[in-house]
């Protein structure tokens, strides 16, 4: 009986080494998602915005709808934007042309609500932005807000 116990103990330890971190990381992802959603909702309330929440968890605001022509994931878009955090710190601002398929999921989904010439805002939770592994200059697990003007679609 003692021999079985001495074999079982290392097996249990190995299982725990792999299962516990996985379960913990899932809980952390859920915590980040909930924290991001609260942060976005607080920002919307504080700024008196009328935002729409998508099934994926991002929010958008359309100030100027633009034309009926809307981009698809396969479109190249020309956009003027400012990206910032909920505390107002700007991390990027530019006018660029790029393939929509090559940007964060929040843009891929959110840009499809804007028509050519449209203006508005994307409020992107970290899971649809850069998450826990952002590029240099972007905060970890940050909610990203973008003021957008969709200039052209190709």
SVG drawing of the C-alpha trace seen along z (x, -y; Angstrom):
<svg xmlns="http://www.w3.org/2000/svg" viewBox="-27 -64 36 66">
<polyline fill="none" stroke="black" stroke-width="0.4" points="0.0,0.0 2.8,-2.4 4.4,-1.7 1.2,-2.8 1.1,-6.0 4.7,-6.8 3.9,-6.5 0.6,-8.3 2.0,-11.3 4.4,-12.4 1.6,-11.9 -0.7,-14.1 2.0,-16.7 2.6,-16.7 -1.1,-17.0 -1.4,-19.9 1.6,-21.7 -0.3,-21.7 -3.9,-22.1 -3.7,-24.8 -1.9,-27.4 -4.4,-26.7 -7.4,-27.2 -5.8,-30.3 -5.1,-31.9 -8.8,-31.3 -10.0,-33.1 -7.6,-35.9 -8.8,-36.3 -12.4,-36.5 -11.3,-39.0 -9.7,-41.2 -12.8,-40.9 -15.1,-42.0 -12.7,-44.8 -12.4,-46.0 -16.2,-46.0 -16.7,-48.0 -14.0,-50.5 -15.7,-51.0 -19.2,-51.4 -17.8,-53.9 -16.2,-55.8 -19.4,-55.8 -21.4,-57.1 -18.8,-59.7 -18.7,-61.1 -22.5,-60.8 -22.1,-58.7 -24.7,-56.6 -22.7,-53.5 -23.7,-50.1 -22.2,-46.9 -21.5,-44.1 -21.7,-40.4 -17.9,-40.3 -17.8,-42.8 -16.6,-46.0 -18.6,-49.2 -19.0,-51.7 -20.4,-55.2 -21.4,-56.5 -21.4,-60.4 -21.6,-60.6 -22.7,-57.4 -21.1,-58.2 -22.3,-56.7 -23.8,-53.3 -20.4,-52.0 -18.9,-50.1 -15.5,-48.3 -15.2,-44.5 -12.3,-42.5 -10.8,-42.5 -10.9,-46.3 -8.0,-48.7 -9.1,-51.8 -7.8,-55.3 -8.4,-56.5 -7.6,-59.5 -7.6,-58.4 -6.5,-59.1 -6.0,-56.3 -6.1,-56.8 -6.8,-55.2 -9.8,-55.8 -7.7,-58.2 -7.2,-60.4 -3.6,-59.6 -3.0,-59.5 -0.8,-56.7 -1.2,-57.2 -2.6,-59.6 -2.2,-59.4 -3.7,-59.3 -3.0,-56.0 -4.1,-53.6 -3.9,-49.9 -5.6,-46.6 -8.3,-46.0 -7.3,-42.4 -3.9,-43.5 -5.1,-45.3 -6.5,-44.5 -9.8,-42.6 -11.5,-45.6 -10.8,-47.6 -11.7,-44.6 -15.1,-44.4 -15.7,-48.0 -14.8,-49.6 -17.6,-47.7 -20.1,-49.9 -18.8,-53.0 -19.6,-54.1 -17.2,-56.0 -16.8,-59.5 -18.1,-58.2 -16.9,-59.5 -17.2,-58.0 -15.5,-56.0 -14.5,-52.5 -14.1,-51.4 -12.0,-48.2 -11.5,-45.8 -8.0,-44.3 -9.1,-40.9 -9.8,-42.6 -6.8,-44.9 -3.4,-43.8 -4.3,-41.9 -1.5,-40.8 1.3,-41.0 1.1,-44.6 3.7,-46.2 6.1,-48.7 4.2,-51.9 0.8,-50.2 -0.3,-49.2 -0.9,-45.6 -4.6,-44.5 -5.6,-48.1 -9.0,-49.3 -8.3,-51.2 -10.4,-54.1 -10.2,-55.3 -11.8,-58.5 -12.1,-57.6 -12.8,-59.3 -13.1,-56.8 -11.9,-58.8 -11.8,-56.2 -12.4,-52.5 -10.7,-50.5"/>
</svg>
